Amino acid sequence: MHSPRMAHSGPRKKRPRQMGTQMASPPQDIKFRDLVLFILEKKMGSTRRAFLMELARRKGFRVENELSDSVTHIVAENNSGSDVLQWLQVQNRRASSQLELLDVSWLIECMRAGEPVEMTGRHQLVVRRDPAGSPSPEPQKTPPPAVTEISPYACQRRTTLNNCNHIFTDAFEVLAENCEFRENDGSCLAFMRAASVLKSLPFTIISMKDTEGIPCLGDKVKSIIEEIIEDGESSEVKAVLNDERYRSFKLFTSVFGVGLKTSEKWFRMGFRTLSKVRSDQTLKFTQMQKAGFLYYEDLVSCVTKAEAEAVGVLVKEAVWAFLPDAFVTMTGGFRRGKKMGHDVDFLITSPGSTEEEEQQLLPKVINLWERKGLLLYYDLVESTFEKLKLPSRKVDALDHFQKCFLILKLHHERVDSGKSSQQEGKTWKAIRVDLVMCPYECRAFALLGWTGSRQFERDLRRYATHERKMMLDNHALYDKTKRIFLKAESEEEIFAHLGLEYIDPWERNA
């Protein structure tokens, strides 16, 4: 069932635009100082012009708001060379031989390349003259850039942190989150897939023509992209961001230990702020929620890479005190190259340990940190791993390894940069940490699963099921045709079993 809020509302009505705000963008670093661009508004419109100016500046180009003597390149859309010359005459400007008159296709190619590209005949607005000597130019039409085939599966796309389409992906992530809060799984998945595929593109979507041949973009998604291109924002996203229910759920779920059911309950009871929730005497909180409120300010702030590495040292010191041969690997977003995160995940495995030693490791580590006064909260989940069970048929199934969800006290002095967020008089920060203990023979599958991203893993499992007739989870890979488990010593071997080209962790940010 689709939420009635998500139904297509028919043709959009144009909103009156406020012209005074479009120049309020922050200053950008200029990389290419030899080029000074001016984008002609004629036949383009003010909103598209502002959109292109902002994009070009973000890529390091110098773009002037007004035509001046310093301008070296005039960029126009749907104008011929003589149209631009006539416009210059009206402005009482003369076209010098140094001034390049270019079709907007040149600028779009520059932005895709991230640097100025060579100007060819198809980019230049050539002024031809008839026998009487008057200009009679025709713009040379630029063929659209060839779109190489893009896979509908995130596991066949390389997605770095260099997202060229933030303006669209941010919008779809808000809409996906709102659908998640409303338990509208179908629409949530559609928006997540759209955001994922746009993140993988090596170019910025500038016109609807750029969306041709791109998978996972349904009619609803395309109508939102079109609105953002034309108006610079989505009315639907704006409505969601102003929606009381969305804002309340966003706030409540920011507390460690609070999920959708609790958020729904608090919202129905009329709560809209955390201070009102905390002060209500009738509410009963779980131990996890109590810790979430107690260390809220620390936990809601981002964990830096330096803080994550300092936690990594703490984890290794504790683990190696009991299992010296153990491998401790930081997974999650930090393994994918992120500089910030909300928690730090570690996978622990040991080639020489017995099953009993593995089971006892996390309790011993917890006990050690308790004695040192570093443990602020923990929830130990015992293993339910059974080697005889097939990989799970559920795409988002949690694994069955022993794991521990913790809040650790990280002293500022342990952070190399010394730049961890400090409160006045406080010498430490509470950090969310997840530890996962897995059998050594499962390490490649567990590492792949815990590295993420969520959409990459979802599509990897979907690909295994639909394209290879295999079942993949964090424990194993099972070939349903041959009826055998496929062993793997590394992530590369898992990709090879699936017939996929190996993708490095930093290219899995789908």
Secondary structure, DSSP 8 states (H G I E B T S, - for coil): ---GGGS--SS-------GGGTT-------SEEEEEEEE--TTT-HHHHHHHHHHHHHTTEEE-SS--TT--EEEESS--HHHHHHHHHHTT----TT-EEEEHHHHHHHHHHTS-----TTTB----B-TTS-B----------------SSGGGS-B-S--TTHHHHHHHHHHHHHHHHTT-HHHHHHHHHHHHHHHT-SS---SGGGGTT-TT--HHHHHHHHHHHHHSS-HHHHHHHT-HHHHHHHHHTTSTT--HHHHHHHHHTT--SHHHHHH-TT----HHHHHHHHTHHHHHS-EEHHHHHHHHHHHHHHHHTT-TT-EEEE-HHHHTT-SEES-EEEEEE-TT--HHHHHHHHHHHHHHHHHTT-EEEEEEE-----TTS---S-TT----SEEEEEEEEEEGGGSTTS-S---TT--EEEEEEEEEE--GGGHHHHHHHHH--HHHHHHHHHHHHHHHSEEE-SS-EEETTTTEE---SSHHHHHHHTT-----GGGB--
